[in-house]
Amino acid sequence: MYRLSIFIIIKLISCFLFSVNLTAQPFNVDSLERCLESFKGSREEKGALLLNLSNAYVRIDTAKSRIYALETVKFAQDNSLIGLEASGYITLASLYSFTDSSKTKLYATKALSLAQSHKGLEIQQAKALGSLSNYYIRSKQYYLAHVQMKEAEKIFIQLNDLEQLFKVYYNIRILYSLINDKDNILRYANKELELAIKAGDKKNEFLARYNIGKLHFEDKEKQETLDYYLDFYQLSLNENTNLTDNIAADCGNILLFQNRPREALYYLNKVLESNETKLQKTVVMSTLYTYVAEAYAMLQLVDSAEYFLKKSQDEYDTQDYIIPNIERIRSELNFIKGDYRSAFQNYKNFHFLSDSLSQTLKTSEISRIRNWYELEQKDNENELLQQEKQKQQKLITFLTGTLSLIFILFALLIILYRKTVEKNNELKSLHTVKDKLFSVISHDLRAPMATLTSMLKFANKKSLDTETRAHFFSDISTRVDDTFSLLDNLLRWSKNQMKRIVPSPVSFNIRKEIQEITDDLLNIAQAKKITLNVHCEEFLVYADRDMFAVVMRNLLTNAIKYSFPKGEVKIVTKLANDLKMITVSVKDVGIGMSQEVQDNLFKLSKTKSVKGTNNESGTGLGLALCADFVKINSGDIWFNSKEGEGSTFFFSIPMTIDIN
């Protein structure tokens, strides 16, 4: 059975029933101002009084609150009270949080800067981080908000400030609710509960338990959800908490959802008994009366249901939330009484007033009631006509089934044809790659090995002087390194093509990894007098470390190879716009690439080898391997190049998001 705006109504009931038990404690601003006029204490005490006045006016007069906060900051600056100045900025950041986000960020940043530059201001530092996180949340920069909150969490853990830590956990849970991360929502709700138990805070303990229950509330059909609420209700009764009515209302709602109206009435009546005498006419009471009426309607107790529907209308006469549900329940009651015309009209009214019912349910329910009404008007319809319609329906069903079967067979043939074409294309591609590999092995690998063999034989002759021998062995070493790099790329790429390597991602520092790779290639760069400039931040990335090293080594080697002597290769990392990826760029000032080379750069079967600026050889195999490894690690690779001016290669890599 559908219930209009269940989530909104239950949330409304919960918030209201919880709030009616709270009594406001107004700040005695008059006495504070009189105290300020005749104040004769120390400067620290006067500064604290100004700040207290600002906080006292927060809910009364925000303009005065800002004035006192600014006075607090000015007084603190004049008297070199750094902690007080930071606290004043935090108050200002909070006051502007809903009106001017730029000022929120400005004052929170000032407070954070002061707190970080002076010892003993950890509390102010954590609160400033909290203000910044609120700014980032309102700016929808959720990752940055998460970073600030986690930093604040570390500080409060060090200070063992359980009260503030509870607030941080609450805010982190709300942040995860904004991005719909249900696992982390539940994780931090449990952290709130553990912290409240540790602090012996019964109020927050029950509130945390209640929030955990709300996280399971979507699964109202599950018996475990109901069991949780029933146990929690009994516990609330034993402890006499102000959450009892909230939990009873939830129990009643879950039982209604599970079509158990008699049990639902028990809990709904508990809420009514507790609140009928002390509440004025409100939408909350009207909603509760509507639920009681629905329970009686499910039991087909028409008189009782109508009585509570009338009470619901007497309580609250607006159409928001209430009237649509009343129309729906009246439709059910009229249907029970056999008044199908009225039932149909009530249901049309319900759908007209309600915008929360899906179009599918509207169509099916209205169609169902219309059919009942039409059947009532056609009791004397000819039986033969009905039989004829049934025969026609069977024929239509048979024809529909036959056509569906033909369509399925046709679709299967198309799928098989496409798979055959794809397989043929794949085989053709593999054949082309095979030819390319044989070419690499026979030319790019065989030729250097033959050259190395000849050079070694020549270098073995005793007639060579020391300087010539050293030159020969230096040349041999360079050729061995090039040949080994080619062979390593060839083996890695072949293994990937045959077995489809599965990555083993880990979290690592990208700057440290890039620095190690550049150090390894320093000798090759120095041989051409090329400068390697690394501009990398210490981001944590999540990828296969070996594959990342292969990609970086190949891109750097190519950059050195195609750079002019005495040039520069620049490596830069930066955070992508989505805050989830890190972009790495490798830029050289070299020969660049023609448009033809660019169009076929990552296609091994079409790649043409281009000599380096010192006549270094290449195969294109390294870039094909880079493209495969980047995509395996959920990244992307691209480039821009201009012939005669150089090239820049970019690739993205996932960032480690979860900070624990």
MARPADO-701012 format. One record per residue (C-alpha): residue number from 0; x, y, z. Coordinates in nm, 3 decimals, padded with zeros to 5 digits, m for minus. Layout:
BEGIN
   num        c1        c2        c3
   NUM         X         Y         Z
...
% end
This chain:
BEGIN
   num        c1        c2        c3
     0    00.000    00.000    00.000
     1    00.144    00.337   m00.103
     2    00.191    00.608    00.158
     3    00.229    00.968    00.041
     4    00.558    01.136    00.128
     5    00.643    00.880    00.398
     6    00.998    01.002    00.437
     7    00.900    01.370    00.466
     8    00.616    01.305    00.710
     9    00.812    01.070    00.937
    10    01.104    01.310    00.940
    11    00.862    01.590    01.030
    12    00.709    01.384    01.311
    13    01.053    01.289    01.443
    14    01.191    01.642    01.439
    15    00.879    01.788    01.600
    16    00.834    01.530    01.873
    17    01.200    01.566    01.962
    18    01.188    01.946    01.964
    19    00.880    01.981    02.184
    20    01.076    01.839    02.475
    21    01.348    02.101    02.445
    22    01.311    02.433    02.625
    23    01.493    02.741    02.501
    24    01.760    02.889    02.728
    25    01.779    03.257    02.620
    26    02.101    03.440    02.674
    27    02.082    03.717    02.929
    28    02.232    03.979    02.698
    29    02.116    04.270    02.912
    30    02.313    04.153    03.213
    31    02.619    04.089    02.994
    32    02.602    04.441    02.849
    33    02.563    04.595    03.195
    34    02.864    04.393    03.305
    35    03.063    04.527    03.007
    36    02.975    04.891    03.093
    37    03.109    04.862    03.448
    38    03.383    04.608    03.375
    39    03.710    04.650    03.568
    40    03.877    04.313    03.519
    41    04.178    04.201    03.315
    42    04.206    04.244    02.939
    43    04.169    03.867    02.886
    44    03.842    03.868    03.084
    45    03.711    04.172    02.893
    46    03.794    04.005    02.561
    47    03.612    03.690    02.672
    48    03.310    03.904    02.770
    49    03.299    04.067    02.424
    50    03.310    03.725    02.260
    51    03.035    03.595    02.491
    52    02.817    03.893    02.395
    53    02.870    03.816    02.027
    54    02.771    03.453    02.083
    55    02.473    03.558    02.296
    56    02.333    03.770    02.012
    57    02.372    03.499    01.746
    58    02.007    03.385    01.768
    59    01.865    03.722    01.871
    60    02.023    03.988    01.649
    61    02.288    03.879    01.399
    62    02.383    04.240    01.319
    63    02.474    04.305    01.684
    64    02.647    03.970    01.698
    65    02.872    04.075    01.408
    66    02.944    04.413    01.572
    67    03.058    04.247    01.896
    68    03.262    03.989    01.701
    69    03.442    04.269    01.513
    70    03.499    04.451    01.844
    71    03.642    04.128    01.983
    72    03.889    04.103    01.693
    73    03.990    04.472    01.724
    74    04.033    04.443    02.101
    75    04.239    04.125    02.058
    76    04.465    04.289    01.799
    77    04.520    04.596    02.020
    78    04.612    04.377    02.317
    79    04.804    04.099    02.129
    80    04.553    03.828    02.233
    81    04.610    03.586    01.944
    82    04.375    03.313    02.068
    83    04.091    03.562    02.120
    84    04.149    03.711    01.775
    85    04.126    03.365    01.616
    86    03.805    03.293    01.811
    87    03.657    03.623    01.689
    88    03.732    03.530    01.328
    89    03.569    03.188    01.381
    90    03.253    03.356    01.512
    91    03.247    03.591    01.210
    92    03.293    03.296    00.974
    93    02.995    03.124    01.135
    94    02.778    03.439    01.115
    95    02.845    03.479    00.742
    96    02.803    03.109    00.659
    97    02.449    03.151    00.524
    98    02.479    03.500    00.373
    99    02.826    03.554    00.225
   100    03.036    03.244    00.161
   101    03.339    03.448    00.048
   102    03.358    03.615    00.391
   103    03.314    03.278    00.559
   104    03.622    03.150    00.378
   105    03.815    03.474    00.445
   106    03.758    03.475    00.823
   107    03.801    03.098    00.861
   108    04.131    03.116    00.672
   109    04.252    03.404    00.892
   110    04.162    03.208    01.206
   111    04.337    02.896    01.076
   112    04.651    03.091    00.985
   113    04.672    03.244    01.334
   114    04.606    02.915    01.510
   115    04.863    02.723    01.305
   116    05.134    02.984    01.359
   117    05.104    02.991    01.740
   118    05.131    02.711    01.993
   119    04.846    02.625    02.227
   120    04.567    02.720    01.985
   121    04.468    02.369    01.878
   122    04.100    02.425    01.968
   123    04.083    02.737    01.750
   124    04.265    02.554    01.472
   125    04.014    02.267    01.475
   126    03.714    02.503    01.484
   127    03.857    02.706    01.195
   128    03.894    02.383    00.998
   129    03.528    02.313    01.075
   130    03.425    02.655    00.941
   131    03.627    02.596    00.624
   132    03.465    02.255    00.578
   133    03.121    02.420    00.600
   134    03.227    02.665    00.329
   135    03.345    02.382    00.104
   136    03.022    02.188    00.160
   137    02.811    02.485    00.053
   138    03.042    02.522   m00.249
   139    02.988    02.150   m00.324
   140    03.363    02.086   m00.294
   141    03.302    01.776   m00.087
   142    03.652    01.629   m00.104
   143    03.810    01.948    00.034
   144    03.544    01.962    00.307
   145    03.631    01.603    00.397
   146    04.002    01.691    00.423
   147    03.931    01.979    00.667
   148    03.704    01.762    00.882
   149    03.959    01.481    00.903
   150    04.225    01.731    01.016
   151    03.989    01.863    01.283
   152    03.919    01.505    01.389
   153    04.293    01.439    01.442
   154    04.324    01.747    01.666
   155    04.025    01.661    01.884
   156    04.149    01.302    01.918
   157    04.488    01.434    02.040
   158    04.311    01.669    02.284
   159    04.070    01.390    02.389
   160    03.785    01.640    02.350
   161    03.496    01.394    02.319
   162    03.225    01.659    02.293
   163    03.385    01.833    01.994
   164    03.484    01.501    01.840
   165    03.118    01.391    01.851
   166    03.026    01.707    01.655
   167    03.298    01.634    01.398
   168    03.169    01.277    01.349
   169    02.817    01.416    01.310
   170    02.933    01.664    01.043
   171    03.129    01.399    00.854
   172    02.820    01.176    00.855
   173    02.613    01.463    00.713
   174    02.880    01.518    00.447
   175    02.861    01.153    00.340
   176    02.481    01.179    00.329
   177    02.518    01.461    00.073
   178    02.714    01.232   m00.159
   179    02.494    00.930   m00.072
   180    02.782    00.716    00.057
   181    02.571    00.480    00.270
   182    02.860    00.267    00.397
   183    03.044    00.568    00.541
   184    02.720    00.718    00.675
   185    02.668    00.405    00.882
   186    03.037    00.391    00.979
   187    03.032    00.742    01.128
   188    02.694    00.690    01.292
   189    02.851    00.394    01.474
   190    03.150    00.614    01.565
   191    02.907    00.865    01.721
   192    02.752    00.583    01.921
   193    03.089    00.448    02.040
   194    03.199    00.798    02.142
   195    02.876    00.871    02.331
   196    02.908    00.541    02.521
   197    03.271    00.617    02.600
   198    03.179    00.966    02.729
   199    02.883    00.830    02.928
   200    02.658    01.074    02.741
   201    02.316    00.908    02.750
   202    02.147    01.182    02.548
   203    02.387    01.155    02.254
   204    02.399    00.776    02.289
   205    02.025    00.748    02.232
   206    02.040    01.007    01.956
   207    02.314    00.807    01.782
   208    02.114    00.485    01.816
   209    01.812    00.665    01.672
   210    02.017    00.792    01.374
   211    02.147    00.439    01.308
   212    01.787    00.320    01.306
   213    01.697    00.590    01.053
   214    01.971    00.462    00.823
   215    01.796    00.124    00.817
   216    01.450    00.284    00.784
   217    01.447    00.248    00.403
   218    01.444   m00.131    00.448
   219    01.106   m00.130    00.624
   220    01.016   m00.464    00.469
   221    01.299   m00.637    00.659
   222    01.223   m00.799    00.992
   223    01.566   m00.692    01.125
   224    01.466   m00.325    01.090
   225    01.149   m00.379    01.290
   226    01.335   m00.583    01.554
   227    01.586   m00.300    01.594
   228    01.311   m00.043    01.648
   229    01.109   m00.262    01.887
   230    01.416   m00.328    02.104
   231    01.514    00.038    02.092
   232    01.161    00.144    02.191
   233    01.172   m00.078    02.497
   234    01.515    00.056    02.590
   235    01.388    00.413    02.551
   236    01.096    00.337    02.781
   237    01.327    00.191    03.045
   238    01.556    00.494    03.030
   239    01.266    00.743    03.005
   240    01.422    00.937    02.717
   241    01.265    01.210    02.505
   242    01.298    00.990    02.195
   243    01.024    00.746    02.299
   244    00.750    00.905    02.087
   245    00.979    00.926    01.783
   246    01.060    00.557    01.805
   247    00.697    00.457    01.867
   248    00.590    00.653    01.555
   249    00.859    00.475    01.351
   250    00.750    00.135    01.486
   251    00.391    00.210    01.384
   252    00.497    00.321    01.037
   253    00.710    00.011    00.976
   254    00.429   m00.217    01.089
   255    00.184   m00.038    00.856
   256    00.432   m00.088    00.572
   257    00.445   m00.461    00.659
   258    00.061   m00.482    00.657
   259    00.038   m00.544    01.031
   260   m00.224   m00.280    01.128
   261   m00.324   m00.421    01.468
   262    00.033   m00.405    01.596
   263    00.081   m00.065    01.432
   264   m00.220    00.073    01.621
   265   m00.061   m00.019    01.953
   266    00.240    00.207    01.889
   267    00.050    00.486    01.712
   268   m00.197    00.506    02.002
   269    00.100    00.534    02.241
   270    00.212    00.845    02.054
   271   m00.140    00.989    02.053
   272   m00.187    00.925    02.424
   273    00.142    01.098    02.498
   274    00.080    01.408    02.285
   275   m00.295    01.472    02.241
   276   m00.322    01.658    02.570
   277   m00.021    01.884    02.529
   278   m00.010    01.966    02.157
   279   m00.212    02.234    01.978
   280   m00.352    02.175    01.630
   281   m00.052    02.078    01.418
   282    00.033    01.895    01.100
   283    00.209    01.634    01.315
   284   m00.107    01.535    01.504
   285   m00.306    01.543    01.181
   286   m00.054    01.308    01.022
   287   m00.070    01.069    01.317
   288   m00.451    01.067    01.297
   289   m00.420    00.984    00.928
   290   m00.194    00.686    01.004
   291   m00.439    00.560    01.267
   292   m00.720    00.595    01.012
   293   m00.516    00.400    00.760
   294   m00.460    00.120    01.009
   295   m00.836    00.095    01.072
   296   m00.900    00.102    00.698
   297   m00.660   m00.191    00.654
   298   m00.866   m00.373    00.921
   299   m01.184   m00.272    00.729
   300   m01.318   m00.092    01.039
   301   m01.484    00.184    00.840
   302   m01.642    00.382    01.125
   303   m01.320    00.408    01.324
   304   m01.123    00.501    01.013
   305   m01.370    00.776    00.922
   306   m01.365    00.908    01.280
   307   m00.988    00.957    01.272
   308   m00.998    01.099    00.920
   309   m01.237    01.365    01.051
   310   m01.004    01.434    01.345
   311   m00.718    01.470    01.099
   312   m00.909    01.733    00.899
   313   m01.017    01.915    01.216
   314   m00.653    01.932    01.329
   315   m00.501    02.072    01.012
   316   m00.690    02.193    00.705
   317   m00.408    02.265    00.457
   318   m00.369    02.043    00.150
   319    00.006    01.992    00.193
   320    00.088    01.633    00.303
   321   m00.253    01.565    00.465
   322   m00.543    01.601    00.220
   323   m00.393    01.373   m00.050
   324   m00.357    01.092    00.204
   325   m00.711    01.151    00.329
   326   m00.844    01.122   m00.026
   327   m00.653    00.798   m00.078
   328   m00.785    00.644    00.245
   329   m01.140    00.758    00.162
   330   m01.101    00.583   m00.172
   331   m01.013    00.261    00.011
   332   m01.308    00.302    00.252
   333   m01.555    00.368   m00.031
   334   m01.424    00.066   m00.211
   335   m01.482   m00.146    00.102
   336   m01.840   m00.009    00.119
   337   m01.895   m00.092   m00.250
   338   m01.928    00.270   m00.358
   339   m01.697    00.235   m00.656
   340   m01.797    00.566   m00.815
   341   m01.693    00.761   m00.506
   342   m01.383    00.545   m00.467
   343   m01.285    00.628   m00.822
   344   m01.346    01.000   m00.767
   345   m01.147    01.000   m00.439
   346   m00.857    00.831   m00.611
   347   m00.861    01.087   m00.892
   348   m00.858    01.364   m00.630
   349   m00.565    01.196   m00.455
   350   m00.362    01.186   m00.774
   351   m00.453    01.543   m00.860
   352   m00.327    01.668   m00.522
   353   m00.024    01.443   m00.492
   354    00.289    01.490   m00.700
   355    00.490    01.220   m00.528
   356    00.320    00.916   m00.681
   357    00.495    00.771   m00.982
   358    00.315    00.774   m01.314
   359    00.312    00.395   m01.328
   360    00.129    00.360   m00.998
   361   m00.116    00.637   m01.089
   362   m00.209    00.466   m01.414
   363   m00.240    00.117   m01.267
   364   m00.443    00.218   m00.959
   365   m00.685    00.449   m01.143
   366   m00.725    00.185   m01.413
   367   m00.799   m00.079   m01.147
   368   m01.071    00.131   m00.978
   369   m01.219    00.235   m01.313
   370   m01.246   m00.131   m01.410
   371   m01.431   m00.212   m01.086
   372   m01.674    00.071   m01.150
   373   m01.734   m00.039   m01.509
   374   m01.787   m00.400   m01.403
   375   m02.053   m00.289   m01.156
   376   m02.239   m00.111   m01.440
   377   m02.216   m00.412   m01.672
   378   m02.344   m00.696   m01.456
   379   m02.599   m00.790   m01.727
   380   m02.352   m00.793   m02.014
   381   m02.387   m01.082   m02.260
   382   m02.181   m01.387   m02.160
   383   m02.125   m01.483   m02.523
   384   m01.963   m01.148   m02.587
   385   m01.728   m01.209   m02.296
   386   m01.635   m01.551   m02.433
   387   m01.571   m01.400   m02.776
   388   m01.343   m01.142   m02.620
   389   m01.157   m01.418   m02.439
   390   m01.104   m01.602   m02.767
   391   m00.980   m01.284   m02.927
   392   m00.748   m01.228   m02.633
   393   m00.607   m01.579   m02.666
   394   m00.552   m01.519   m03.037
   395   m00.380   m01.189   m02.967
   396   m00.166   m01.354   m02.701
   397   m00.070   m01.633   m02.942
   398    00.014   m01.387   m03.219
   399    00.205   m01.167   m02.976
   400    00.404   m01.465   m02.849
   401    00.480   m01.578   m03.204
   402    00.592   m01.231   m03.309
   403    00.801   m01.200   m02.992
   404    00.969   m01.533   m03.066
   405    01.044   m01.423   m03.423
   406    01.182   m01.095   m03.294
   407    01.403   m01.275   m03.039
   408    01.539   m01.512   m03.306
   409    01.606   m01.218   m03.536
   410    01.784   m01.032   m03.254
   411    01.995   m01.342   m03.179
   412    02.096   m01.366   m03.544
   413    02.201   m00.999   m03.541
   414    02.401   m01.053   m03.222
   415    02.572   m01.362   m03.364
   416    02.651   m01.173   m03.685
   417    02.800   m00.880   m03.493
   418    03.006   m01.114   m03.276
   419    03.136   m01.288   m03.588
   420    03.231   m00.954   m03.742
   421    03.397   m00.844   m03.416
   422    03.588   m01.173   m03.392
   423    03.705   m01.140   m03.753
   424    03.818   m00.783   m03.687
   425    03.997   m00.899   m03.374
   426    04.173   m01.177   m03.565
   427    04.270   m00.931   m03.838
   428    04.405   m00.692   m03.575
   429    04.600   m00.974   m03.404
   430    04.744   m01.076   m03.739
   431    04.862   m00.718   m03.800
   432    05.012   m00.701   m03.452
   433    05.187   m01.034   m03.509
   434    05.349   m00.895   m03.824
   435    05.457   m00.585   m03.632
   436    05.608   m00.795   m03.352
   437    05.801   m01.010   m03.598
   438    05.929   m00.689   m03.757
   439    06.041   m00.558   m03.417
   440    06.213   m00.884   m03.330
   441    06.381   m00.927   m03.671
   442    06.492   m00.568   m03.720
   443    06.485   m00.356   m03.404
   444    06.608   m00.638   m03.178
   445    06.818   m00.852   m03.412
   446    07.009   m00.561   m03.566
   447    07.128   m00.409   m03.233
   448    07.230   m00.753   m03.107
   449    07.436   m00.813   m03.421
   450    07.599   m00.470   m03.380
   451    07.677   m00.540   m03.014
   452    07.837   m00.874   m03.106
   453    08.061   m00.706   m03.366
   454    08.159   m00.424   m03.128
   455    08.246   m00.670   m02.850
   456    08.469   m00.872   m03.084
   457    08.640   m00.555   m03.203
   458    08.684   m00.419   m02.849
   459    08.849   m00.749   m02.749
   460    09.146   m00.680   m02.970
   461    09.450   m00.590   m02.768
   462    09.565   m00.327   m03.017
   463    09.303   m00.077   m02.889
   464    09.437    00.195   m02.662
   465    09.272    00.273   m02.324
   466    09.081    00.582   m02.443
   467    08.940    00.404   m02.750
   468    08.846    00.099   m02.539
   469    08.665    00.323   m02.285
   470    08.475    00.494   m02.567
   471    08.376    00.155   m02.713
   472    08.251    00.022   m02.381
   473    08.053    00.343   m02.316
   474    07.884    00.303   m02.654
   475    07.821   m00.066   m02.584
   476    07.663    00.019   m02.245
   477    07.425    00.269   m02.408
   478    07.324    00.019   m02.676
   479    07.270   m00.255   m02.415
   480    07.042   m00.022   m02.213
   481    06.841    00.064   m02.527
   482    06.812   m00.300   m02.629
   483    06.712   m00.406   m02.275
   484    06.445   m00.134   m02.262
   485    06.310   m00.251   m02.599
   486    06.308   m00.614   m02.486
   487    06.138   m00.523   m02.155
   488    05.863   m00.330   m02.338
   489    05.823   m00.614   m02.587
   490    05.782   m00.877   m02.314
   491    05.544   m00.664   m02.106
   492    05.327   m00.576   m02.405
   493    05.317   m00.936   m02.532
   494    05.222   m01.064   m02.184
   495    04.947   m00.807   m02.159
   496    04.808   m00.898   m02.502
   497    04.807   m01.272   m02.428
   498    04.699   m01.281   m02.062
   499    04.547   m00.939   m01.998
   500    04.750   m00.844   m01.691
   501    04.542   m00.775   m01.380
   502    04.670   m00.466   m01.194
   503    04.758   m00.473   m00.824
   504    04.677   m00.116   m00.714
   505    04.829    00.033   m00.399
   506    04.842    00.382   m00.252
   507    05.177    00.559   m00.304
   508    05.340    00.904   m00.312
   509    05.352    01.012   m00.678
   510    05.626    01.270   m00.626
   511    05.862    01.020   m00.465
   512    05.801    00.766   m00.742
   513    05.861    01.019   m01.023
   514    06.180    01.145   m00.855
   515    06.322    00.789   m00.840
   516    06.250    00.737   m01.210
   517    06.407    01.070   m01.313
   518    06.717    00.988   m01.105
   519    06.754    00.659   m01.297
   520    06.737    00.843   m01.632
   521    06.968    01.128   m01.532
   522    07.274    00.978   m01.706
   523    07.087    00.947   m02.037
   524    06.967    01.307   m02.009
   525    07.313    01.438   m01.917
   526    07.460    01.269   m02.222
   527    07.251    01.511   m02.434
   528    07.287    01.795   m02.178
   529    06.911    01.793   m02.120
   530    06.769    01.929   m01.794
   531    06.496    01.729   m01.614
   532    06.270    01.965   m01.415
   533    06.023    01.802   m01.175
   534    05.729    02.012   m01.049
   535    05.523    01.762   m00.851
   536    05.314    01.786   m00.535
   537    05.303    01.502   m00.284
   538    04.971    01.355   m00.393
   539    04.870    01.005   m00.287
   540    04.757    00.801   m00.589
   541    04.598    00.457   m00.619
   542    04.736    00.243   m00.903
   543    04.965   m00.046   m00.993
   544    05.309    00.085   m00.898
   545    05.505   m00.118   m01.158
   546    05.272   m00.015   m01.441
   547    05.299    00.351   m01.336
   548    05.680    00.322   m01.344
   549    05.672    00.168   m01.695
   550    05.451    00.452   m01.823
   551    05.667    00.727   m01.669
   552    05.995    00.567   m01.784
   553    05.873    00.533   m02.144
   554    05.737    00.889   m02.162
   555    06.056    01.035   m02.011
   556    06.281    00.824   m02.235
   557    06.089    00.942   m02.544
   558    06.103    01.304   m02.426
   559    06.482    01.281   m02.390
   560    06.517    01.096   m02.720
   561    06.325    01.355   m02.924
   562    06.453    01.668   m02.741
   563    06.720    01.886   m02.893
   564    07.055    01.881   m02.704
   565    07.079    02.132   m02.417
   566    06.698    02.133   m02.398
   567    06.458    02.083   m02.109
   568    06.206    01.814   m02.012
   569    05.939    01.928   m01.766
   570    05.732    01.690   m01.547
   571    05.423    01.841   m01.376
   572    05.141    01.695   m01.163
   573    04.814    01.866   m01.078
   574    04.470    01.786   m00.935
   575    04.200    01.735   m01.199
   576    03.875    01.933   m01.190
   577    03.673    01.639   m01.056
   578    03.904    01.613   m00.749
   579    03.930    01.237   m00.807
   580    04.219    01.211   m01.056
   581    04.578    01.339   m01.077
   582    04.704    01.455   m01.419
   583    05.074    01.397   m01.501
   584    05.233    01.583   m01.794
   585    05.574    01.528   m01.960
   586    05.676    01.817   m02.186
   587    05.979    01.835   m02.417
   588    06.113    02.104   m02.648
   589    06.209    01.885   m02.941
   590    06.126    01.780   m03.295
   591    05.753    01.731   m03.232
   592    05.537    01.505   m03.452
   593    05.381    01.532   m03.795
   594    05.001    01.501   m03.825
   595    05.038    01.154   m03.979
   596    05.242    01.031   m03.681
   597    04.992    01.187   m03.437
   598    04.693    01.019   m03.603
   599    04.844    00.670   m03.560
   600    05.047    00.721   m03.242
   601    04.886    00.463   m03.012
   602    04.804    00.212   m03.292
   603    05.087   m00.039   m03.291
   604    04.990   m00.182   m03.631
   605    05.018    00.163   m03.798
   606    05.298    00.319   m03.595
   607    05.606    00.430   m03.792
   608    05.944    00.449   m03.623
   609    06.097    00.800   m03.600
   610    06.466    00.853   m03.520
   611    06.565    01.068   m03.219
   612    06.767    01.390   m03.234
   613    07.089    01.186   m03.189
   614    06.970    00.923   m03.437
   615    06.825    00.706   m03.155
   616    06.600    00.426   m03.280
   617    06.237    00.367   m03.177
   618    05.949    00.125   m03.243
   619    05.633    00.285   m03.106
   620    05.588   m00.020   m02.883
   621    05.651    00.180   m02.565
   622    05.362    00.422   m02.628
   623    05.123    00.137   m02.709
   624    05.223   m00.023   m02.378
   625    05.170    00.310   m02.198
   626    04.817    00.344   m02.341
   627    04.727   m00.011   m02.229
   628    04.867    00.031   m01.875
   629    04.703    00.372   m01.819
   630    04.359    00.241   m01.924
   631    04.400   m00.075   m01.712
   632    04.446    00.157   m01.410
   633    04.122    00.351   m01.488
   634    04.306    00.649   m01.637
   635    04.332    00.816   m01.977
   636    04.626    00.927   m02.195
   637    04.648    01.208   m02.450
   638    04.897    01.455   m02.601
   639    04.949    01.771   m02.799
   640    05.238    01.829   m03.037
   641    05.362    02.072   m03.297
   642    05.625    01.974   m03.548
   643    05.957    02.148   m03.476
   644    05.843    02.280   m03.136
   645    05.803    01.972   m02.918
   646    05.537    01.750   m02.758
   647    05.352    01.722   m02.427
   648    05.209    01.388   m02.312
   649    04.941    01.375   m02.043
   650    04.794    01.083   m01.849
   651    04.555    01.063   m01.553
   652    04.572    00.836   m01.251
   653    04.317    00.784   m00.969
   654    04.376    00.976   m00.647
   655    04.357    00.816   m00.305
   656    04.030    00.974   m00.178
   657    03.951    00.803    00.152
   658    04.167    00.967    00.422
   659    04.189    00.768    00.741
% end
